[in-house]
Amino acid sequence: MEGELAKAREIQAETGALGFREIEQAVFATFLHSQPIGQRALTRELYLLLGHTRPDKIELEKALKRWADVSWFLDEAAVGDAEVGPDGQKKLPKSWRLGCRPNLRQMHSAALNRVAPEVVESRLLDEIAKLKSLTKGDSAARARVHNLPTKPKDIEDDGEFHYAVLGPLAASEAGKPSMLARQFIEETTSADKPRVYRNALVLAVPSLDRLEAARNLIKNHYGWLEVEFQLKGQEIDPIRAKTLEQEIEKSKKEIPKAIQQAYNLVVTVSENNEIEAFQITVNEEPLFNIIKNKGRSRIQETAVSAEALLPEGPYDLWREGETSRRVKDLVGAFAQFPHLPKMLNRKAILDTLLDGCREGLFVLSLMRPDRSVRTWWRELPDDNALKDAGLEVVLPEAASLSDLPYSLLIPGVLPGLWESPEISLQTVYEYFAGGKVVKIPREGYEEPITIPRAENEVVNATVHQAVRSGKIWLTSGPASILAEDIPAGLLTSDAILQAPPKPISPLEILPENLPEAWSDQRTTGLSISAAISKKNGKTLPWVTVRSAIDSGFSARMIERSLDSGPWPCDFSGAQNVRIVLAKEPPPPPPPPPPPPGVLVAEAELQPNQIQDLAEQVADIKKAAVGLELKFRIRIELGGVQSPSDEPVEGINQILGEISDKLKLK
């Protein structure tokens, strides 16, 4: 009775609305109603006995529920008949009985004293290690995650973004990071080897008060397991057994939730380079996602723009007067300097630098072992160059290009170069003379871009490659060069560059369209070249004329005479290529008779009949089982005039999908 009355007084002290010792009266009334053994007090009877003090009904009900929860001697069988209300909470028991035998709650209280602290600590570590919400999440997948590292050296100092969940020893308070948490930020292997990339490390640590609450819940769970062990082998009533089972399960489920709530502190480097511990609000979302979304964490998931990495950008990455920086230093700066955002994806910074090089915002440069320099502008370096620690980012106004991709000379690729369909080589020299500024349209504005310098020799080499590859057509006086090497002496500053001419149809070189090239139905490759060039107003490259002649040969519009020189040939042999109109092809010879024992069915079919034949092929094959069955297809295409190249090529493409042997010739 003394113990129950003490609990009643505690409950009354917590409930200010009860001022007449109502719960103590309820304890006495229950004790009296429990005599002799087996009797009990009904809830209605307790209300009648306590009603003379006119207590607040809601407060009285709460206090009685509280007594039912904390009592050590209320019989579980009596209070276990409480119904569950619509809100999921238990109502008051229908009856009350005080016995001499301790109930489960008293046994549990005694068992708590026998739970060893080291057992609780071991279980705490196990629960932290297996709680997936602490380490999982879409964002955490892009970070290097460390679960319960024991020493600072367990986390690499490599410039990559690291996220670590520290154990109970690193528990901190808001505004007061623990000594161990500080060591992880400041050190690598020892105190005399400080961490360089401090800005790339974010720690999740438990708070002291919530961690202690988690420990108490683990201890509470082990207490119920101890009660279960004590009652093992004893005969207990079903209500008591069910209550014990529920308490064990309930206490077990509370542990992960408490641990998740305990990790409500983040330790990292602030913008002022100070190690800070700040609080976050924990919910069902993965912990790292919560930390990332906290503005104070300064974690950036999206890539920065290439313009932001320039000297006038917002990140202050360049010293005054500096014109070049190592790529590895720019990439590592975000992990090293606290005034910069913490980049979740380090590779995104490198990709941004590469995008800037591709867009022409800056030049990438690498000095080779022989002290020569290789540059990249509007192109990407190879993997070996990207891995080289000596790779530098150079501002375009200070760069001198060692190489130029010939594809950059294609009209329309470089801004401000092709102001007209034809430009001189001198125009290209001036474009790459250094200091030229062009404007590139952006979203709603124009951005000025400086063109790096390139020596004339570099420009000449690029023009050679562009002409040889057929991307640029060069004319110089009477010379017209495309898809071949430029002869020595032709590449002068007044040489003209332009896009390759459009292909010439073979119909354009026939006598009715180019009569000045023909005489007595005969011509030469040189005559066709001269006449078609005159017709177009400029000397066409031989490769374009040769392609038209070759197409005429393929279409059987023209053919070489018996005294013609070899074909194909270069321009020097064009005068020896003698060409005449193609003669009417002789009728094809009749097909050879079938061999003995072979029957042949032959007919000219309309397209709809061919479709009918295709539908019957399966039945024909079935009827010819055991015999050799072959289909030979002949397709003819013609008209009053020979078909042009376009329909022939289209039909051949379709036929090629059926068989590479089906081709109109």
C-alpha positions as CSV (number, residue, x, y, z in Angstrom):
1,M,0.0,0.0,0.0
2,E,2.8,2.4,0.8
3,G,4.3,1.9,-2.7
4,E,0.9,2.4,-4.4
5,L,0.1,5.5,-2.3
6,A,3.5,7.0,-3.2
7,K,2.7,6.6,-6.9
8,A,-0.8,8.1,-6.2
9,R,0.8,11.2,-4.6
10,E,3.2,11.6,-7.6
11,I,0.2,11.4,-10.0
12,Q,-1.7,14.0,-8.0
13,A,1.3,16.3,-8.0
14,E,1.4,16.1,-11.8
15,T,-2.4,16.8,-12.1
16,G,-3.1,20.3,-10.8
17,A,-6.9,19.9,-11.2
18,L,-7.1,17.2,-8.5
19,G,-6.9,18.9,-5.1
20,F,-8.5,16.4,-2.7
21,R,-6.2,13.4,-2.9
22,E,-8.6,11.6,-5.3
23,I,-6.1,9.1,-6.5
24,E,-5.0,8.1,-3.0
25,Q,-8.7,7.6,-2.2
26,A,-9.0,5.4,-5.3
27,V,-6.0,3.3,-4.1
28,F,-7.7,2.8,-0.7
29,A,-11.1,2.1,-2.2
30,T,-9.6,-0.5,-4.6
31,F,-7.7,-2.1,-1.8
32,L,-10.9,-2.4,0.3
33,H,-13.0,-3.7,-2.7
34,S,-10.3,-6.3,-3.3
35,Q,-11.1,-8.1,0.0
36,P,-11.5,-11.0,0.3
37,I,-9.3,-12.3,-2.4
38,G,-11.0,-12.5,-5.8
39,Q,-13.1,-9.4,-5.3
40,R,-12.7,-6.2,-7.3
41,A,-13.8,-2.6,-7.6
42,L,-15.8,-1.5,-10.6
43,T,-14.9,1.8,-12.3
44,R,-18.4,3.1,-11.7
45,E,-18.0,2.5,-8.0
46,L,-14.7,4.5,-7.9
47,Y,-16.5,7.4,-9.6
48,L,-19.3,7.3,-7.0
49,L,-16.8,7.2,-4.1
50,L,-14.7,10.1,-5.6
51,G,-17.6,12.2,-6.9
52,H,-18.3,14.1,-3.7
53,T,-15.2,16.3,-4.4
54,R,-16.6,17.2,-7.8
55,P,-13.3,16.5,-9.7
56,D,-12.8,17.4,-13.3
57,K,-13.9,14.2,-15.1
58,I,-11.3,14.4,-17.9
59,E,-8.4,15.0,-15.5
60,L,-9.6,12.3,-13.1
61,E,-9.8,9.8,-16.0
62,K,-6.2,10.7,-17.1
63,A,-4.9,10.3,-13.5
64,L,-6.6,6.9,-13.1
65,K,-5.1,5.7,-16.5
66,R,-1.7,6.9,-15.3
67,W,-2.1,4.8,-12.1
68,A,-3.1,1.8,-14.1
69,D,0.1,2.2,-16.2
70,V,2.6,2.6,-13.3
71,S,1.1,0.4,-10.6
72,W,3.1,-2.5,-9.4
73,F,0.3,-4.4,-7.7
74,L,-2.8,-3.9,-9.8
75,D,-3.8,-7.2,-11.2
76,E,-3.2,-7.5,-15.0
77,A,-6.3,-9.7,-15.4
78,A,-8.5,-7.0,-14.0
79,V,-7.0,-3.9,-15.8
80,G,-6.5,-5.9,-19.0
81,D,-10.2,-5.7,-19.9
82,A,-9.9,-2.0,-20.9
83,E,-11.4,-1.3,-24.3
84,V,-9.6,0.7,-27.1
85,G,-11.2,3.9,-28.1
86,P,-11.6,5.4,-31.7
87,D,-8.3,7.3,-31.2
88,G,-6.5,4.0,-30.6
89,Q,-5.9,4.8,-26.9
90,K,-7.1,2.4,-24.2
91,K,-10.0,3.5,-22.0
92,L,-10.2,3.0,-18.3
93,P,-10.4,-0.6,-17.1
94,K,-13.9,-1.9,-16.2
95,S,-12.6,-3.3,-12.9
96,W,-9.7,-2.8,-10.5
97,R,-8.1,-5.2,-8.1
98,L,-5.0,-4.9,-5.9
99,G,-3.2,-8.1,-5.1
100,C,-0.2,-9.2,-3.0
101,R,1.7,-10.5,-6.1
102,P,3.8,-8.0,-8.0
103,N,2.6,-7.4,-11.5
104,L,4.7,-7.4,-14.7
105,R,5.5,-3.7,-14.3
106,Q,7.0,-4.2,-10.9
107,M,9.1,-7.2,-12.2
108,H,10.2,-5.1,-15.1
109,S,11.3,-2.3,-12.8
110,A,13.4,-4.7,-10.8
111,A,14.8,-6.3,-13.9
112,L,16.1,-2.9,-15.2
113,N,18.6,-2.9,-12.4
114,R,20.1,-6.1,-13.7
115,V,20.7,-4.8,-17.3
116,A,24.4,-4.3,-17.8
117,P,25.5,-0.9,-19.4
118,E,27.9,-2.7,-21.8
119,V,25.0,-4.8,-23.1
120,V,23.0,-1.7,-23.8
121,E,26.0,0.0,-25.5
122,S,26.6,-3.0,-27.7
123,R,23.0,-3.2,-28.8
124,L,23.0,0.5,-29.5
125,L,25.9,0.2,-31.9
126,D,24.2,-2.8,-33.6
127,E,21.0,-0.8,-34.1
128,I,22.8,2.2,-35.5
129,A,24.8,0.1,-37.9
130,K,21.7,-1.6,-39.4
131,L,19.4,1.5,-39.5
132,K,19.3,2.1,-43.2
133,S,17.7,5.5,-43.1
134,L,20.9,7.0,-41.6
135,T,23.0,6.1,-44.7
136,K,20.6,5.6,-47.6
137,G,18.9,8.0,-50.0
138,D,19.2,9.1,-53.6
139,S,21.6,11.9,-52.8
140,A,23.8,9.7,-50.5
141,A,24.3,7.3,-53.4
142,R,26.5,10.0,-55.0
143,A,28.6,10.5,-51.9
144,R,31.1,8.3,-50.3
145,V,29.3,7.0,-47.2
146,H,31.0,5.9,-44.0
147,N,28.9,4.1,-41.4
148,L,30.4,4.3,-37.8
149,P,34.0,5.0,-38.7
150,T,36.2,4.8,-35.6
151,K,39.1,7.0,-36.5
152,P,39.6,10.0,-38.8
153,K,41.9,8.0,-41.0
154,D,38.9,5.8,-41.9
155,I,37.7,8.7,-44.1
156,E,40.0,9.5,-47.1
157,D,41.2,13.0,-47.7
158,D,40.9,12.8,-51.4
159,G,38.7,15.7,-52.5
160,E,35.6,13.6,-53.0
161,F,32.5,14.3,-51.0
162,H,32.3,12.2,-47.8
163,Y,29.3,11.7,-45.6
164,A,29.9,9.9,-42.3
165,V,27.5,8.6,-39.5
166,L,29.6,8.7,-36.3
167,G,28.9,6.6,-33.2
168,P,27.8,7.4,-29.7
169,L,31.3,8.6,-28.6
170,A,30.9,11.6,-31.0
171,A,27.6,12.7,-29.4
172,S,27.4,16.4,-29.3
173,E,25.2,19.3,-28.4
174,A,23.8,22.0,-30.7
175,G,26.6,24.6,-31.0
176,K,29.1,22.4,-29.2
177,P,30.6,19.7,-31.4
178,S,32.3,16.9,-29.5
179,M,36.1,16.6,-29.4
180,L,35.9,13.4,-31.5
181,A,33.7,15.0,-34.1
182,R,36.2,17.9,-34.3
183,Q,39.0,15.4,-34.8
184,F,37.3,13.8,-37.9
185,I,37.0,17.3,-39.5
186,E,40.5,18.5,-38.6
187,E,42.8,15.4,-38.8
188,T,43.6,12.5,-41.1
189,T,46.0,10.0,-39.6
190,S,47.2,12.2,-36.7
191,A,47.0,15.7,-35.2
192,D,50.2,16.8,-37.1
193,K,48.6,15.8,-40.5
194,P,45.6,18.1,-40.9
195,R,42.8,17.4,-43.3
196,V,43.1,19.4,-46.5
197,Y,39.6,18.9,-48.0
198,R,37.6,19.8,-44.9
199,N,34.8,21.3,-46.9
200,A,34.1,17.9,-48.5
201,L,33.1,16.2,-45.2
202,V,29.7,16.2,-43.5
203,L,29.1,14.3,-40.2
204,A,25.8,13.1,-38.7
205,V,26.2,12.8,-35.0
206,P,23.6,12.0,-32.2
207,S,22.6,14.6,-29.6
208,L,23.5,13.7,-26.0
209,D,19.9,13.9,-24.6
210,R,18.3,12.0,-27.4
211,L,21.0,9.3,-27.4
212,E,20.4,8.8,-23.7
213,A,16.7,8.4,-24.4
214,A,17.6,5.7,-27.0
215,R,19.7,3.9,-24.4
216,N,16.8,3.9,-21.9
217,L,14.6,2.4,-24.5
218,I,17.1,-0.4,-25.2
219,K,17.4,-0.9,-21.5
220,N,13.6,-1.0,-21.2
221,H,13.5,-3.7,-23.9
222,Y,16.1,-5.8,-22.2
223,G,14.1,-5.4,-18.9
224,W,11.1,-7.0,-20.5
225,L,13.3,-9.8,-22.0
226,E,14.5,-10.4,-18.4
227,V,10.9,-10.6,-17.1
228,E,10.2,-13.1,-19.9
229,F,13.2,-15.2,-18.8
230,Q,12.1,-15.1,-15.1
231,L,8.7,-16.4,-16.0
232,K,10.0,-19.0,-18.3
233,G,8.7,-22.5,-17.3
234,Q,6.0,-21.0,-15.0
235,E,2.3,-21.2,-15.6
236,I,0.9,-17.7,-16.1
237,D,-2.6,-16.7,-17.1
238,P,-3.2,-15.8,-20.8
239,I,-3.8,-12.1,-20.1
240,R,-0.5,-11.8,-18.4
241,A,1.3,-13.7,-21.2
242,K,-0.3,-11.5,-23.8
243,T,0.6,-8.3,-21.9
244,L,4.2,-9.4,-21.7
245,E,4.4,-10.3,-25.4
246,Q,2.9,-6.9,-26.3
247,E,5.4,-5.0,-24.1
248,I,8.4,-6.9,-25.6
249,E,7.3,-6.1,-29.1
250,K,6.4,-2.5,-28.4
251,S,9.7,-1.8,-26.7
252,K,11.6,-3.4,-29.6
253,K,9.8,-1.2,-32.2
254,E,10.6,2.0,-30.3
255,I,14.4,1.5,-30.5
256,P,14.9,2.3,-34.3
257,K,12.6,5.3,-34.1
258,A,14.5,6.7,-31.0
259,I,17.9,6.2,-32.7
260,Q,16.7,7.9,-35.9
261,Q,15.5,10.9,-33.7
262,A,18.8,10.9,-31.9
263,Y,20.7,11.8,-35.0
264,N,19.5,15.3,-35.2
265,L,22.9,17.1,-35.3
266,V,25.2,17.9,-38.2
267,V,28.9,18.7,-37.8
268,T,30.7,20.3,-40.6
269,V,32.8,23.4,-41.6
270,S,30.9,26.6,-41.8
271,E,31.4,29.3,-44.4
272,N,33.7,31.0,-42.0
273,N,35.9,27.9,-41.7
274,E,34.6,27.1,-38.2
275,I,33.5,23.7,-37.1
276,E,29.9,23.9,-36.1
277,A,27.2,21.6,-34.9
278,F,23.6,22.5,-35.8
279,Q,20.3,20.9,-35.4
280,I,18.0,19.4,-38.0
281,T,14.4,18.2,-37.8
282,V,14.3,14.5,-38.4
283,N,11.4,12.8,-40.1
284,E,10.8,9.6,-42.1
285,E,12.9,10.9,-45.0
286,P,16.5,9.5,-45.3
287,L,18.8,11.4,-43.0
288,F,21.2,12.6,-45.7
289,N,18.4,14.1,-47.8
290,I,17.3,16.1,-44.8
291,I,20.9,17.3,-44.2
292,K,21.3,18.2,-47.9
293,N,18.1,20.2,-48.0
294,K,19.2,22.2,-44.9
295,G,20.5,25.5,-46.3
296,R,23.1,25.7,-43.5
297,S,24.8,22.5,-44.8
298,R,25.7,24.3,-48.0
299,I,25.6,21.1,-50.0
300,Q,25.1,21.7,-53.8
301,E,23.8,18.8,-55.9
302,T,23.6,20.6,-59.2
303,A,26.6,21.4,-61.4
304,V,27.9,25.0,-61.5
305,S,28.0,26.9,-64.8
306,A,31.3,27.2,-66.7
307,E,31.0,31.1,-66.5
308,A,31.0,30.8,-62.7
309,L,34.5,29.3,-62.8
310,L,35.9,32.3,-64.6
311,P,37.8,35.1,-62.8
312,E,34.8,37.4,-62.8
313,G,32.6,34.5,-61.4
314,P,31.0,34.5,-58.0
315,Y,33.4,31.9,-56.4
316,D,36.6,34.0,-56.4
317,L,38.8,31.1,-57.7
318,W,41.5,33.2,-59.4
319,R,44.1,35.5,-57.8
320,E,44.5,39.0,-59.3
321,G,46.5,38.8,-62.5
322,E,46.4,35.1,-62.7
323,T,45.8,33.7,-66.3
324,S,46.0,29.9,-65.7
325,R,45.2,27.4,-63.0
326,R,45.7,23.7,-62.7
327,V,42.5,21.7,-63.4
328,K,43.0,19.6,-60.3
329,D,43.2,22.8,-58.2
330,L,40.0,24.2,-59.6
331,V,38.2,20.9,-59.1
332,G,39.6,20.5,-55.6
333,A,38.9,24.1,-54.5
334,F,35.3,23.3,-53.7
335,A,36.4,20.5,-51.3
336,Q,39.1,22.6,-49.8
337,F,37.9,26.2,-49.3
338,P,34.9,26.7,-46.9
339,H,33.6,29.8,-48.7
340,L,32.6,27.6,-51.6
341,P,29.6,25.3,-51.7
342,K,30.1,21.6,-50.8
343,M,29.8,19.9,-54.2
344,L,28.1,16.5,-53.8
345,N,29.4,15.4,-57.2
346,R,33.1,16.2,-57.7
347,K,33.0,15.0,-61.3
348,A,30.4,17.5,-62.1
349,I,33.0,20.3,-61.6
350,L,35.3,18.6,-64.0
351,D,32.5,18.1,-66.5
352,T,31.8,21.9,-66.2
353,L,35.4,22.7,-67.0
354,L,35.2,20.4,-70.0
355,D,31.9,22.1,-71.1
356,G,33.6,25.5,-70.8
357,C,36.5,24.3,-73.0
358,R,34.0,22.9,-75.5
359,E,32.1,26.2,-75.6
360,G,35.3,28.1,-76.0
361,L,35.2,29.9,-72.6
362,F,38.8,28.8,-71.9
363,V,41.7,26.7,-73.2
364,L,43.0,23.5,-71.7
365,S,46.8,23.2,-71.9
366,L,49.3,20.5,-71.0
367,M,53.1,20.6,-71.2
368,R,54.6,17.4,-72.5
369,P,57.8,15.8,-71.2
370,D,59.7,17.3,-74.1
371,R,58.5,20.8,-72.9
372,S,56.3,21.2,-75.9
373,V,52.7,22.3,-75.2
374,R,49.4,20.6,-76.4
375,T,46.3,22.7,-76.2
376,W,42.5,22.0,-76.5
377,W,40.0,24.6,-77.5
378,R,36.4,23.7,-78.4
379,E,37.4,20.0,-78.2
380,L,37.9,17.6,-75.3
381,P,41.2,16.1,-74.1
382,D,41.8,12.4,-74.1
383,D,41.5,10.4,-70.9
384,N,45.3,10.3,-70.4
385,A,45.5,14.1,-70.5
386,L,42.6,14.4,-68.0
387,K,44.4,12.2,-65.6
388,D,47.6,14.3,-65.9
389,A,48.1,16.6,-62.8
390,G,49.8,19.2,-65.1
391,L,46.6,19.9,-67.1
392,E,45.8,23.6,-66.9
393,V,42.9,25.9,-67.5
394,V,44.2,29.0,-69.4
395,L,42.1,32.1,-70.1
396,P,41.6,32.5,-73.8
397,E,43.2,36.0,-73.9
398,A,46.4,34.6,-72.6
399,A,46.5,31.3,-74.5
400,S,48.3,30.4,-77.7
401,L,46.8,27.4,-79.5
402,S,49.1,24.6,-80.6
403,D,46.3,22.8,-82.4
404,L,43.0,23.6,-84.0
405,P,40.4,21.0,-84.9
406,Y,39.8,21.3,-88.6
407,S,36.0,20.9,-88.0
408,L,36.1,24.4,-86.4
409,L,36.6,25.9,-89.9
410,I,33.3,24.6,-91.2
411,P,31.0,27.6,-92.0
412,G,28.8,28.5,-89.0
413,V,30.8,26.7,-86.3
414,L,32.9,29.6,-85.0
415,P,31.0,32.8,-84.1
416,G,32.0,35.8,-86.1
417,L,34.3,34.1,-88.5
418,W,32.1,33.5,-91.6
419,E,30.6,36.9,-92.2
420,S,30.1,36.0,-95.9
421,P,29.9,32.7,-97.8
422,E,33.5,33.2,-98.9
423,I,36.4,34.4,-96.7
424,S,40.1,34.8,-97.3
425,L,42.8,33.0,-95.4
426,Q,43.8,36.4,-94.2
427,T,40.4,36.7,-92.4
428,V,41.2,33.5,-90.6
429,Y,44.7,34.8,-89.6
430,E,43.1,38.0,-88.2
431,Y,40.4,36.0,-86.3
432,F,43.2,34.1,-84.5
433,A,45.6,37.0,-84.1
434,G,44.7,37.3,-80.4
435,G,42.4,39.6,-78.6
436,K,39.4,39.3,-80.9
437,V,36.1,39.4,-79.0
438,V,32.9,37.9,-80.4
439,K,29.4,37.8,-78.9
440,I,27.6,34.6,-78.3
441,P,23.8,34.7,-77.9
442,R,22.6,33.3,-74.6
443,E,19.1,33.1,-73.1
444,G,18.0,36.7,-73.5
445,Y,21.5,38.3,-73.7
446,E,24.8,38.2,-75.5
447,E,28.0,37.1,-73.9
448,P,31.4,38.4,-75.0
449,I,34.0,35.6,-75.7
450,T,37.6,36.2,-76.4
451,I,39.2,34.2,-79.2
452,P,42.6,32.7,-78.3
453,R,45.7,33.4,-80.4
454,A,47.0,30.8,-83.0
455,E,50.1,31.3,-85.1
456,N,49.7,31.3,-88.9
457,E,51.5,28.0,-89.1
458,V,48.8,26.4,-86.8
459,V,46.0,28.0,-89.0
460,N,47.7,26.7,-92.2
461,A,47.9,23.2,-90.8
462,T,44.2,23.3,-89.9
463,V,43.3,24.6,-93.3
464,H,45.3,21.7,-94.9
465,Q,43.3,19.2,-92.9
466,A,40.0,20.8,-93.5
467,V,40.6,20.9,-97.3
468,R,42.0,17.3,-97.4
469,S,39.0,16.0,-95.5
470,G,36.5,17.7,-97.9
471,K,35.1,20.1,-95.3
472,I,36.4,23.3,-96.9
473,W,36.9,24.2,-100.5
474,L,39.9,26.4,-101.4
475,T,40.4,28.4,-104.5
476,S,43.5,30.4,-105.4
477,G,43.6,31.9,-108.8
478,P,42.6,29.2,-111.3
479,A,43.3,26.5,-108.7
480,S,40.3,24.8,-107.0
481,I,41.2,22.3,-104.3
482,L,38.8,20.0,-102.4
483,A,39.4,16.6,-100.7
484,E,43.1,16.5,-101.8
485,D,46.4,17.9,-100.6
486,I,47.0,21.6,-101.3
487,P,49.9,22.0,-103.6
488,A,52.9,24.0,-102.3
489,G,52.7,27.7,-102.9
490,L,48.9,27.9,-103.2
491,L,48.1,28.5,-99.5
492,T,48.6,32.3,-99.5
493,S,46.8,34.9,-97.4
494,D,44.5,35.8,-100.4
495,A,43.4,32.2,-100.9
496,I,39.6,31.9,-100.7
497,L,37.9,29.5,-98.4
498,Q,34.3,28.4,-98.8
499,A,31.9,25.5,-98.2
500,P,32.2,22.6,-100.7
501,P,30.0,23.0,-103.8
502,K,26.8,21.1,-104.1
503,P,27.0,17.7,-105.9
504,I,26.4,17.9,-109.7
505,S,23.7,15.6,-111.2
506,P,25.0,13.4,-114.0
507,L,22.1,14.9,-116.1
508,E,23.9,18.3,-116.0
509,I,26.9,16.9,-118.0
510,L,24.9,15.4,-120.8
511,P,25.0,17.1,-124.3
512,E,21.5,18.6,-124.0
513,N,22.5,20.4,-120.8
514,L,26.2,21.1,-121.4
515,P,26.6,21.3,-125.2
516,E,29.8,23.3,-125.2
517,A,31.6,20.3,-123.6
518,W,30.6,17.9,-126.4
519,S,31.6,17.5,-130.0
520,D,30.2,14.7,-132.3
521,Q,28.7,13.1,-129.2
522,R,32.2,12.8,-127.6
523,T,33.9,14.7,-124.8
524,T,36.7,14.4,-122.2
525,G,36.8,14.7,-118.5
526,L,38.8,17.9,-118.9
527,S,36.2,19.4,-121.3
528,I,33.4,18.6,-118.9
529,S,35.3,20.2,-116.0
530,A,36.0,23.4,-117.9
531,A,32.4,23.7,-119.3
532,I,30.6,23.0,-116.0
533,S,33.0,25.4,-114.2
534,K,32.3,28.1,-116.7
535,K,28.6,27.5,-116.3
536,N,28.8,27.9,-112.5
537,G,31.0,31.0,-112.8
538,K,34.0,29.5,-110.9
539,T,36.4,26.7,-111.2
540,L,34.9,23.7,-109.6
541,P,37.1,21.2,-107.7
542,W,37.9,18.1,-109.7
543,V,36.5,15.8,-107.0
544,T,33.0,17.3,-107.6
545,V,33.2,17.0,-111.4
546,R,34.7,13.5,-111.1
547,S,31.7,12.4,-108.8
548,A,29.2,13.6,-111.5
549,I,31.0,11.7,-114.2
550,D,31.2,8.6,-112.0
551,S,27.5,8.8,-111.4
552,G,26.9,9.1,-115.2
553,F,28.9,5.9,-115.7
554,S,27.0,4.1,-112.9
555,A,23.6,5.2,-114.4
556,R,24.7,4.0,-117.9
557,M,24.1,7.5,-119.3
558,I,27.7,7.8,-120.6
559,E,30.6,5.4,-121.0
560,R,34.3,5.6,-121.8
561,S,35.4,5.1,-125.4
562,L,37.8,2.3,-126.4
563,D,40.7,4.8,-126.6
564,S,40.0,6.4,-123.2
565,G,42.6,6.7,-120.5
566,P,42.2,5.0,-117.1
567,W,39.3,5.8,-114.7
568,P,39.1,7.1,-112.0
569,C,42.0,9.5,-112.3
570,D,43.2,12.8,-110.8
571,F,42.9,16.1,-112.6
572,S,46.1,15.7,-114.6
573,G,44.6,12.6,-116.3
574,A,41.2,14.2,-117.0
575,Q,42.2,15.1,-120.6
576,N,42.8,11.5,-121.4
577,V,39.4,10.3,-120.2
578,R,37.4,10.1,-123.4
579,I,33.6,9.8,-122.9
580,V,30.8,9.0,-125.3
581,L,27.0,8.5,-124.8
582,A,26.1,5.1,-123.7
583,K,24.7,2.8,-126.4
584,E,21.4,1.1,-126.0
585,P,22.2,-2.0,-123.9
586,P,21.7,-5.3,-125.8
587,P,18.8,-7.4,-124.7
588,P,19.7,-9.8,-122.0
589,P,20.4,-13.4,-123.2
590,P,17.6,-15.9,-122.7
591,P,17.9,-17.8,-119.5
592,P,19.6,-21.2,-119.9
593,P,17.3,-24.2,-120.1
594,P,16.6,-25.9,-116.7
595,P,18.6,-29.0,-116.0
596,P,17.0,-32.4,-116.4
597,G,14.4,-33.1,-113.7
598,V,13.8,-29.4,-112.8
599,L,10.4,-27.8,-113.7
600,V,10.2,-24.0,-114.1
601,A,7.2,-21.6,-113.8
602,E,7.8,-18.2,-115.2
603,A,5.5,-15.2,-115.6
604,E,5.4,-11.4,-115.4
605,L,3.5,-10.5,-112.2
606,Q,1.8,-7.3,-111.1
607,P,2.5,-6.0,-107.6
608,N,-0.8,-7.3,-106.3
609,Q,0.0,-10.8,-107.7
610,I,3.4,-10.7,-105.9
611,Q,1.5,-10.1,-102.7
612,D,-0.8,-13.1,-103.4
613,L,2.3,-15.2,-104.1
614,A,3.9,-14.2,-100.8
615,E,0.7,-15.3,-99.0
616,Q,0.9,-18.7,-100.7
617,V,4.6,-19.3,-100.1
618,A,4.0,-21.3,-96.9
619,D,1.5,-23.7,-98.7
620,I,3.9,-24.0,-101.7
621,K,6.8,-25.0,-99.3
622,K,4.5,-27.5,-97.6
623,A,3.5,-29.1,-100.9
624,A,7.2,-29.2,-102.0
625,V,8.5,-31.1,-98.9
626,G,11.3,-33.4,-99.9
627,L,12.1,-31.4,-103.1
628,E,14.5,-28.5,-103.8
629,L,12.4,-25.3,-104.2
630,K,14.0,-22.1,-105.5
631,F,12.7,-18.6,-106.3
632,R,14.6,-16.4,-108.8
633,I,13.5,-12.7,-108.8
634,R,14.1,-10.3,-111.7
635,I,13.1,-6.6,-111.2
636,E,13.1,-4.2,-114.1
637,L,12.9,-0.4,-113.8
638,G,12.7,1.9,-116.9
639,G,10.7,4.2,-119.0
640,V,11.0,6.6,-121.9
641,Q,14.2,8.0,-120.3
642,S,16.6,6.3,-118.1
643,P,15.6,6.6,-114.4
644,S,17.4,9.3,-112.4
645,D,19.7,8.4,-109.5
646,E,17.2,9.4,-106.8
647,P,14.5,6.6,-107.3
648,V,17.2,4.1,-108.2
649,E,19.0,4.7,-104.9
650,G,15.7,4.7,-102.9
651,I,14.6,1.3,-104.4
652,N,18.1,-0.2,-104.0
653,Q,18.0,0.8,-100.3
654,I,14.7,-1.0,-99.9
655,L,15.8,-4.1,-101.8
656,G,19.0,-4.2,-99.7
657,E,16.9,-4.8,-96.6
658,I,15.7,-8.0,-98.3
659,S,18.9,-9.2,-99.8
660,D,22.2,-7.5,-100.6
661,K,22.2,-9.3,-104.0
662,L,19.0,-7.5,-105.1
663,K,20.3,-4.3,-106.7
664,L,19.2,-2.3,-109.8
665,K,22.2,-1.9,-112.1
